[in-house]
Amino acid sequence: MTLLAAMAGLVLGLPAAAQDDPTTELEDIVVIARRSGAPVWRIHDGDSTVILVGSARSIPRDIVWRPEALEAAVQQADAIVMSQSATMSLGDFMRLRRAKARLPQGATVADYLDAEQQGRLQRLGVNYRRDYSERGLVAIAEDLLNRRLAYGRGNGPSAESVIRATARKANKTSVLVGDMDAHHIDEAVAVPDQGQVACLTAAMSAVEAGRDGVVLRASSWARQDVPSLMATPLEQAIDRCAWFADGELRRAGRAQWGQALMDALAAPKTTLMVAPVSIAAEPAGLLDQAEARGLDVSGPDWKAD
């Protein structure tokens, strides 16, 4: 047993005999991780346990949470699973940039938005002195989120970056969830669909909520109020606009996360898994999948009333 686990046992007031129990050691890991402030769940299946951390990108530096608690949990995990990669050639990337920036020839944004959505976008354009009428929907969403709202400005470390750095220092290998084929994604982005409309609509809502919405999302995450976090316009925009708002990549990515969870539960070990909180807590997400299999799931509430 590590000194850290023993100290955790003393803090919890556990008797000496209980501190030698592997089950108690596992509970110590979960308790330590939950003290971070990040939403953390324990999914248990026989001798297999997944400690699922719901990660949220771009938490402002002034939002208080305890990264050292996650660092301690990393030290005791048998395996670490996080993040995804995408395969794309340089040519694909350059075509993607061009595809995002423009609409099909002769088209305007008004061809894809209803009157209410178009009115909102026009007001934002006037406010920011931008002409969005002929730009690609994904490019407009990126401009609104990254430049106008600038939600990524002034952020501290994320749960994922803390865990990755700690694992590297401890010489522990973190495994990617999977790699997605993003070749020719430019062909999908070049033709706006409902996924892109949903991304742009969510981005407009996030910008309209302003900086208060950024703080609400971050504070909800830090106090483990997952339903409130999921309901914030910014979290919805980040989720809907991920992977260029492409529906096929969205489905493939979620399928990889689901398979990674099942693979982790198939081995008799403790796996620390760091997943975007939306993928973990959305309807039919990782937590719902585990619950549907009759597995023991504990942690903060994730379902909206």
Salt bridges, closest charged atoms under 4 A:
GLU27 OE2 - ARG42 NE 3.34
GLU68 OE2 - ARG66 NE 3.12
ASP92 OD1 - ARG95 NH2 2.34
ASP92 OD2 - HIS183 NE2 3.92
ASP92 OD1 - HIS184 ND1 3.72
GLU116 OE2 - ARG120 NH1 3.70
GLU142 OE2 - LYS100 NZ 3.13
ASP143 OD1 - ARG130 NH2 3.68
ASP143 OD1 - ARG148 NH2 2.91
GLU160 OE2 - ARG164 NH2 3.28
ASP181 OD1 - HIS183 ND1 2.66
ASP186 OD2 - ARG95 NE 3.67
GLU187 OE2 - HIS184 ND1 3.99
GLU208 OE1 - ARG120 NH2 2.82
ASP225 OD2 - ARG223 NH2 3.74
GLU235 OE1 - ARG217 NE 2.78
ASP239 OD2 - ARG250 NH2 3.15
ASP239 OD1 - ARG254 NH2 2.73
GLU282 OE2 - ARG254 NE 2.74
ASP288 OD1 - LYS303 NZ 3.89
GLU291 OE1 - LYS303 NZ 2.51
ASP296 OD2 - ARG42 NH1 3.12
